[in-house]
């Protein structure tokens, strides 16, 4: 497994743990469709939450939040609709969240920021 994939997986694991501690239920990881991927699918207070996780080891390429472009968000939306159809979910109560993870390898800590209902 290459380094970029390992970093992404580590960030997703941290994000899932972060959500679990806030009473979210994780329904799935890495849902793939022909259009794209959804990192995490969760449920919180009866609302379905499609979560994009962006992880960075440094700010050399910008903040993790800056990697979620309008085009990427549109692909996530289309993929979420495929998720709903594939899983036969007739659910209109859903949103899209972003979790930004910054990993400080030197101090072995991570900063996590959760943005709800990103548009």
C-alpha positions in Angstrom: 0.0 0.0 0.0 1.5 3.3 -1.0 2.0 6.2 1.5 -0.8 8.4 0.2 -3.3 5.5 0.7 -2.0 4.8 4.1 -2.3 8.4 5.2 -5.8 8.6 3.8 -6.8 5.4 5.6 -5.3 6.6 8.8 -7.2 9.9 8.5 -10.4 8.1 7.8 -9.9 5.9 10.9 -9.3 9.0 13.0 -12.4 10.7 11.5 -14.6 7.6 12.2 -13.3 7.5 15.8 -14.0 11.2 16.2 -17.6 10.7 14.9 -18.2 7.7 17.1 -17.3 9.7 20.2 -19.9 12.2 19.2 -22.7 9.6 19.0 -22.6 9.0 15.3 -23.1 5.5 14.0 -20.8 4.5 11.2 -22.8 2.7 8.4 -20.0 2.2 5.9 -16.5 3.0 4.7 -15.3 3.8 1.2 -18.5 3.4 -0.9 -17.4 3.3 -4.5 -19.5 3.9 -7.6 -18.6 4.7 -11.2 -18.8 8.4 -10.3 -16.6 8.5 -7.2 -16.2 7.5 -3.6 -17.7 8.4 -0.3 -15.2 8.0 2.5 -17.7 7.5 5.4 -21.5 7.1 5.6 -22.8 7.7 9.1 -26.1 8.4 10.9 -26.7 11.0 13.6 -30.0 11.8 15.2 -31.9 10.2 12.4 -30.0 12.0 9.7 -27.9 10.3 7.1 -24.4 11.9 6.8 -22.1 11.5 3.8 -18.6 12.4 5.0 -15.6 13.4 3.0 -12.3 13.1 4.9 -9.2 15.1 3.8 -5.9 14.4 5.6 -2.7 16.3 5.4 0.8 15.8 7.0 1.7 19.4 6.3 0.3 22.6 4.9 2.7 22.5 1.9 -0.2 21.8 -0.4 -2.7 23.9 1.6 -5.2 23.0 4.3 -7.2 19.8 4.0 -10.4 21.9 3.6 -9.0 23.5 0.5 -8.9 20.1 -1.3 -12.7 19.9 -1.4 -13.6 21.6 -4.6 -17.0 22.2 -6.1 -16.3 19.5 -8.7 -15.4 17.0 -5.9 -18.5 17.9 -3.9 -20.7 17.4 -7.0 -19.2 13.9 -7.5 -19.9 13.1 -3.9 -23.5 14.3 -4.3 -23.9 12.1 -7.3 -22.3 9.1 -5.6 -24.5 9.6 -2.6 -27.6 9.3 -4.8 -26.2 6.1 -6.1 -25.7 4.9 -2.5 -29.3 5.7 -1.8 -30.6 3.8 -4.8 -28.3 0.8 -4.4 -29.3 0.4 -0.7 -33.0 1.1 -1.4 -33.0 4.0 0.9 -35.9 6.5 0.4 -34.4 9.1 2.7 -34.6 12.8 2.1 -33.0 13.7 5.4 -29.2 13.7 4.6 -26.3 16.1 4.5 -22.7 16.3 3.4 -19.9 16.9 6.0 -16.2 17.4 5.7 -13.7 16.3 8.2 -10.3 17.9 7.9 -7.4 16.0 9.6 -4.0 17.5 10.1 -1.4 15.1 11.4 1.7 16.4 13.2 4.1 13.4 13.0 6.7 15.1 15.2 4.4 15.5 18.2 2.2 12.5 17.3 -1.0 14.5 17.4 -3.8 15.2 15.0 -6.1 18.2 14.7 -9.5 17.4 13.5 -12.1 19.9 12.2 -15.6 18.9 11.4 -17.7 21.0 9.0 -21.3 20.1 8.9 -23.6 20.5 5.9 -20.9 21.6 3.4 -22.2 23.0 0.1 
